[in-house]
């Protein structure tokens, strides 16, 4: 049944992603840039792209590019972003998203970190077993949207109460920790 495929996909992604690195990344980006709608847009475009890859060509990607390489690239990207954020943390000014590269940077960070992630693999597995892969995709997007909406609005709420220097330092440290945890296979 199509509705069952949608509900199972949305529920699985929602449960898998609550508190996961993508939700926390959305929270951190939102706290840093203080533009939750833009962060949510970049995150959802990246997650939709990741889900399309999982539903349509995920098995080709996993056959041609080892998950380990994707994992290391993701971890290194988090490390670089964390170090860059810490270096720029002395500024009292709020980073803006006026630069088109910022949107692309957010998109790239989330997309690369999702490639080979457990939610992408779960989406791939559900799509492989279901006669309704489009409903699996829609369900995954619903689950991602709920979780990341919570993340970006929580990040913005936290950022309103904490000085930007502190937010940038915490975000930098979190991204460095994510990078190390991804590289060492913990996340």
matplotlib code that plots the C-alpha trace (Angstrom):
import matplotlib.pyplot as plt

x = [0.0, 1.4, 0.4, 2.1, 5.3, 5.1, 4.4, 7.1, 9.7, 8.7, 8.6, 11.9, 13.8, 12.2, 13.3, 16.8, 17.5, 16.3, 19.5, 21.6, 24.4, 22.2, 19.8, 22.6, 24.3, 21.1, 20.9, 24.5, 24.2, 21.1, 22.7, 25.7, 23.9, 20.6, 18.6, 16.6, 14.6, 17.7, 19.4, 16.3, 16.1, 19.8, 19.4, 16.2, 17.7, 20.7, 18.6, 16.3, 19.3, 20.6, 17.3, 17.0, 20.4, 19.4, 16.1, 17.3, 21.1, 22.3, 23.3, 25.5, 27.2, 27.9, 29.3, 31.6, 32.7, 33.6, 31.6, 34.9, 36.0, 32.7, 33.0, 36.5, 35.6, 32.6, 34.7, 37.4, 34.8, 33.4, 37.0, 37.8, 34.5, 35.0, 38.6, 37.4, 34.6, 36.9, 39.4, 36.6, 35.0, 36.6, 34.3, 31.2, 29.4, 26.8, 27.7, 25.3, 24.1, 24.3, 27.2, 25.8, 28.7, 27.3, 24.1, 26.3, 28.5, 25.6, 24.2, 27.6, 28.2, 24.9, 24.9, 28.4, 27.7, 24.5, 26.1, 26.5, 24.8, 22.4, 19.4, 20.4, 21.1, 17.7, 16.0, 17.8, 16.8, 13.1, 13.0, 14.5, 11.9, 8.9, 6.8, 6.3, 9.7, 8.3, 6.3, 9.5, 11.1, 8.2, 8.1, 11.9, 11.5, 8.7, 10.8, 13.8, 11.7, 10.2, 13.6, 15.5, 12.7, 13.1, 16.9, 17.0, 14.4, 16.1, 19.4, 18.0, 16.3, 19.6, 21.5, 19.2, 20.2, 24.0, 26.7, 27.7, 31.4, 30.3, 28.0, 30.8, 33.2, 30.7, 29.7, 33.4, 34.1, 31.0, 32.0, 35.5, 34.1, 31.7, 34.6, 36.7, 33.7, 32.9, 36.6, 36.9, 33.6, 31.6, 29.0]
y = [0.0, 3.4, 5.1, 2.4, 2.9, 6.7, 6.3, 3.7, 5.8, 9.0, 7.3, 5.5, 8.7, 10.7, 8.3, 7.8, 11.5, 12.8, 14.0, 12.8, 14.8, 16.3, 17.7, 19.0, 20.4, 22.3, 23.6, 24.8, 26.4, 28.1, 29.4, 30.7, 32.3, 33.2, 32.6, 29.4, 29.5, 29.6, 26.9, 24.7, 25.3, 24.3, 21.3, 20.1, 20.5, 18.5, 15.8, 15.6, 15.2, 12.5, 10.7, 10.8, 9.2, 6.6, 5.8, 5.9, 5.3, 4.6, 1.0, 2.3, 4.8, 2.2, -0.2, 2.3, 4.5, 2.9, 4.2, 4.6, 7.4, 9.2, 8.9, 10.3, 13.2, 14.0, 13.9, 16.1, 18.6, 18.8, 19.3, 22.0, 23.8, 23.5, 24.9, 27.7, 28.6, 28.7, 30.9, 33.4, 33.1, 36.3, 38.4, 39.8, 40.2, 37.7, 35.8, 36.6, 34.4, 37.1, 35.3, 32.6, 30.4, 30.2, 28.4, 26.1, 25.5, 24.5, 22.3, 20.6, 20.0, 18.3, 16.4, 15.0, 14.0, 12.2, 10.1, 6.7, 7.7, 5.3, 7.2, 7.1, 3.4, 2.9, 4.8, 2.7, -0.5, 0.6, 1.7, -1.6, -3.6, -1.4, -1.3, 2.4, 4.1, 7.6, 7.2, 6.1, 9.3, 11.5, 9.8, 10.3, 14.0, 14.4, 12.8, 15.0, 18.1, 17.6, 16.8, 19.6, 22.2, 21.4, 21.7, 25.1, 26.8, 25.4, 26.7, 30.2, 30.3, 29.4, 31.9, 34.7, 34.1, 33.5, 35.9, 35.2, 34.7, 31.8, 30.4, 30.4, 28.7, 26.0, 25.4, 25.1, 22.6, 20.6, 20.4, 19.3, 16.6, 15.5, 15.3, 13.2, 10.9, 10.4, 9.7, 7.2, 5.5, 6.5, 8.4]
z = [0.0, -0.9, 2.3, 4.3, 2.4, 3.0, 6.8, 7.3, 5.5, 7.3, 10.7, 10.2, 9.0, 11.8, 14.5, 13.0, 12.5, 15.9, 17.6, 14.6, 13.1, 10.4, 12.9, 15.0, 11.9, 11.0, 14.6, 14.5, 11.1, 12.1, 15.3, 13.4, 10.4, 12.2, 9.1, 9.8, 6.6, 4.4, 6.5, 6.3, 2.5, 2.0, 4.3, 2.6, -0.9, 0.2, 1.8, -1.2, -3.4, -1.1, -1.0, -4.8, -5.0, -2.5, -4.3, -7.9, -8.1, -4.6, -5.4, -8.3, -6.0, -3.4, -6.0, -7.6, -4.7, -1.4, 1.6, 3.5, 1.0, 1.4, 5.1, 5.3, 2.9, 5.2, 8.3, 6.8, 5.6, 9.2, 10.5, 8.0, 8.7, 12.5, 12.3, 10.0, 12.3, 15.4, 13.5, 12.7, 16.2, 17.6, 15.5, 17.2, 13.8, 12.8, 9.6, 6.8, 4.0, 1.4, -0.3, -2.7, -1.6, 1.9, 0.6, -1.5, 1.5, 3.7, 0.9, 0.3, 4.0, 4.5, 1.2, 1.6, 5.2, 4.2, 1.4, 2.8, 6.1, 7.8, 6.7, 3.1, 3.4, 5.1, 2.3, -0.3, 1.5, 1.8, -1.9, -2.9, -1.1, -2.0, -5.2, -4.3, -4.3, -4.9, -1.6, 0.1, -1.2, -0.1, 3.4, 3.8, 2.9, 5.4, 8.2, 7.3, 7.2, 10.7, 12.3, 10.6, 11.2, 14.9, 14.5, 12.7, 15.0, 18.1, 16.8, 16.2, 19.6, 21.3, 19.3, 20.4, 24.0, 23.6, 22.4, 18.8, 19.8, 22.1, 19.4, 16.8, 19.3, 20.3, 16.6, 15.6, 18.4, 17.5, 13.9, 14.8, 17.1, 14.3, 11.9, 14.3, 15.2, 11.5, 10.6, 13.4, 12.5, 15.5, 13.5]

ax = plt.figure().add_subplot(projection="3d")
ax.plot(x, y, z, "-o")
ax.set_aspect("equal")
plt.show()
